[in-house]
Amino acid sequence: MAKNYKLIYFNLRGKAEHIRLIFVHGNIQYEDVRVEFSEWPALKPKAPFGQLPYLEADGKQLAQSNAIARFVSKQCNLMPSSDWEQAQADELAELFDDIKEPTRAVNPLREKDEAKRKSLIPDILATVSPLLDKVEARLAANPSGWLVGNKISWIDFLFFSSTEYFIAVFGKEPFAKYTHQKALFKKIKEIPQIATYLTTRKETIL
């Protein structure tokens, strides 16, 4: 295990929040470096792929959020138990990215006109709801209540941060029917070290 970890990302939850949750759950000390947008042009040439987030582990750099998440998870026993379960976690990570995709080009949160913002949501929900149905079915089929296997793993934290994002965009009402996802979200939120982190983290919209 590295002695010094530094996670570099914007002052957002975004693509780094599940990594922060993994650090917290694993009781791994790290420096949470928040980059302001005004600082980014000067930092960008130093980033491995010219992107955020990236991780510095004893000075070595690692980019891409889920690669970072898997690396940190290996340090604190948050990887799924088998190669097959890890493949399932990877599969779900790509699915969560697919669910977010429709909000990248047209994100209701960026629309300042309230009426127009609300008008954007139905079409986006029509696209993402069938995918959320798939997540619900996956959870319903797993008696453990976790997304993969019989223990918590890194993909559950990606689910949690993704769900926070979806609720910020769409509100809570569209998720009322997803009882298994609501249960998992609640279970993660109530993990003692996660609960403490959520009450003390920096407040951002996303």
FENKA-V809909 format. One record per residue. N is the residue number from 1. RES is the residue in one letter. PSI is psi as a letter, one per 20 degrees, with the letter a starting at -180 (* if undefined). OMEGA is omega in degrees with one decimal (NA if undefined). Layout:
BEGIN
N:RES:PSI:OMEGA / N:RES:PSI:OMEGA
END
This chain:
BEGIN
1:M:p:176.9 / 2:A:q:179.2 / 3:K:h:-176.2 / 4:N:p:178.1 / 5:Y:p:176.5 / 6:K:o:179.4 / 7:L:p:-175.7 / 8:I:p:178.9 / 9:Y:r:175.2 / 10:F:r:177.5 / 11:N:m:-178.2 / 12:L:r:168.8 / 13:R:f:170.4 / 14:G:c:-174.8 / 15:K:j:-177.7 / 16:A:i:-170.4 / 17:E:h:179.4 / 18:H:h:176.7 / 19:I:g:177.2 / 20:R:g:179.6 / 21:L:h:178.4 / 22:I:g:175.9 / 23:F:g:-177.3 / 24:V:g:-178.4 / 25:H:h:-179.5 / 26:G:j:-179.0 / 27:N:l:178.5 / 28:I:p:178.3 / 29:Q:p:178.1 / 30:Y:q:175.9 / 31:E:p:-177.9 / 32:D:n:-175.6 / 33:V:o:-178.7 / 34:R:o:-176.1 / 35:V:p:174.4 / 36:E:q:-177.1 / 37:F:h:178.9 / 38:S:h:-179.1 / 39:E:i:-171.0 / 40:W:g:-178.9 / 41:P:h:179.9 / 42:A:h:-178.3 / 43:L:h:-171.6 / 44:K:g:179.7 / 45:P:i:-178.7 / 46:K:i:-179.4 / 47:A:q:-174.1 / 48:P:g:179.9 / 49:F:j:-176.0 / 50:G:k:-176.5 / 51:Q:r:169.5 / 52:L:q:5.1 / 53:P:r:162.8 / 54:Y:q:-176.8 / 55:L:p:167.3 / 56:E:p:178.9 / 57:A:o:-173.5 / 58:D:l:175.8 / 59:G:i:177.6 / 60:K:q:-175.0 / 61:Q:q:175.8 / 62:L:p:-178.9 / 63:A:r:179.1 / 64:Q:o:-167.2 / 65:S:g:-176.7 / 66:N:h:171.1 / 67:A:g:176.6 / 68:I:g:-179.0 / 69:A:g:-179.8 / 70:R:h:178.9 / 71:F:g:-179.0 / 72:V:h:-179.8 / 73:S:h:177.7 / 74:K:h:-179.9 / 75:Q:i:-173.7 / 76:C:k:172.3 / 77:N:l:176.1 / 78:L:j:173.3 / 79:M:q:174.3 / 80:P:r:-168.1 / 81:S:i:-176.6 / 82:S:r:177.0 / 83:D:h:-179.4 / 84:W:g:179.2 / 85:E:h:176.3 / 86:Q:h:177.0 / 87:A:h:177.1 / 88:Q:h:177.2 / 89:A:g:177.7 / 90:D:g:178.3 / 91:E:g:-179.5 / 92:L:h:177.8 / 93:A:g:177.9 / 94:E:h:177.5 / 95:L:g:178.6 / 96:F:h:177.0 / 97:D:h:177.1 / 98:D:h:-179.4 / 99:I:h:179.9 / 100:K:h:-171.0 / 101:E:g:-177.7 / 102:P:h:-178.2 / 103:T:i:-177.6 / 104:R:g:-179.9 / 105:A:g:-179.1 / 106:V:n:-179.1 / 107:N:o:-178.9 / 108:P:h:-178.7 / 109:L:h:179.6 / 110:R:i:-178.9 / 111:E:o:-176.3 / 112:K:h:178.2 / 113:D:o:-173.8 / 114:E:g:-179.5 / 115:A:g:179.3 / 116:K:h:178.6 / 117:R:g:-179.9 / 118:K:h:-179.1 / 119:S:h:-179.2 / 120:L:h:-169.2 / 121:I:g:-176.1 / 122:P:g:-178.7 / 123:D:h:178.8 / 124:I:g:178.9 / 125:L:h:179.0 / 126:A:h:178.9 / 127:T:g:-172.6 / 128:V:h:-176.2 / 129:S:g:177.8 / 130:P:h:178.3 / 131:L:h:174.7 / 132:L:h:175.0 / 133:D:h:179.7 / 134:K:h:176.4 / 135:V:g:179.2 / 136:E:g:179.6 / 137:A:h:178.7 / 138:R:g:178.8 / 139:L:g:-179.3 / 140:A:h:-177.6 / 141:A:i:-177.1 / 142:N:o:-175.9 / 143:P:h:-177.4 / 144:S:h:-176.5 / 145:G:i:175.0 / 146:W:r:-177.5 / 147:L:h:-175.1 / 148:V:p:174.6 / 149:G:b:-174.2 / 150:N:j:177.2 / 151:K:r:177.4 / 152:I:q:177.7 / 153:S:r:-174.0 / 154:W:h:-176.9 / 155:I:h:177.3 / 156:D:h:177.7 / 157:F:h:173.1 / 158:L:h:174.5 / 159:F:g:-176.9 / 160:F:g:-178.4 / 161:S:h:177.2 / 162:S:g:-179.9 / 163:T:h:174.2 / 164:E:g:178.9 / 165:Y:g:-178.3 / 166:F:h:179.3 / 167:I:h:177.2 / 168:A:h:-178.0 / 169:V:g:-169.7 / 170:F:i:-172.5 / 171:G:r:-175.6 / 172:K:h:-171.4 / 173:E:g:-178.2 / 174:P:i:-176.7 / 175:F:j:-176.4 / 176:A:h:-175.8 / 177:K:i:-175.6 / 178:Y:m:-171.6 / 179:T:h:-179.4 / 180:H:h:177.1 / 181:Q:h:177.0 / 182:K:g:-179.7 / 183:A:g:179.2 / 184:L:g:178.2 / 185:F:g:-179.7 / 186:K:g:-178.4 / 187:K:g:178.7 / 188:I:g:-178.5 / 189:K:h:-175.7 / 190:E:i:172.7 / 191:I:p:-169.5 / 192:P:g:-176.7 / 193:Q:h:176.5 / 194:I:g:179.0 / 195:A:g:178.5 / 196:T:g:179.5 / 197:Y:g:-176.1 / 198:L:h:-179.8 / 199:T:i:-176.3 / 200:T:i:-176.6 / 201:R:r:177.6 / 202:K:p:-178.2 / 203:E:p:174.6 / 204:T:r:-179.7 / 205:I:g:-177.9 / 206:L:*:NA
END
